[in-house]
Amino acid sequence: MDLWLEKHNHSVGGYLDFGQISLPYISGNIQYDVAILTEITLFKGHKLKEYESDLTLPTKMHEASPAVSQTNYQLIYQLGNYPKFELNLK
């Protein structure tokens, strides 16, 4: 999926809004963690896939782990001195 993101102003430097993420139905007693997996396209034929860069290492989303079935989150990328992904409960 290709995303073009718009920067939103924020007192600390802004954020990129990735939109809403809905977790699927989870049955049984197994607990799952939520993680962000990133692939970056640098040029037309060159991509950085998972584990090929510090930027493409999987990021565990502690605020959403363990996963709760059919929960909705807003995914943003907080810009600034210490950029990071955030999941906010919707």
Secondary structure as UniProt FT lines:
FT   STRAND          7..8
FT   TURN            11..12
FT   STRAND          15..22
FT   STRAND          35..36
FT   STRAND          40..43
FT   TURN            44..45
FT   STRAND          46..48
FT   TURN            50..51
FT   HELIX           54..56
FT   STRAND          59..60
FT   HELIX           62..64
FT   TURN            69..70
FT   STRAND          72..78
FT   STRAND          84..89
//
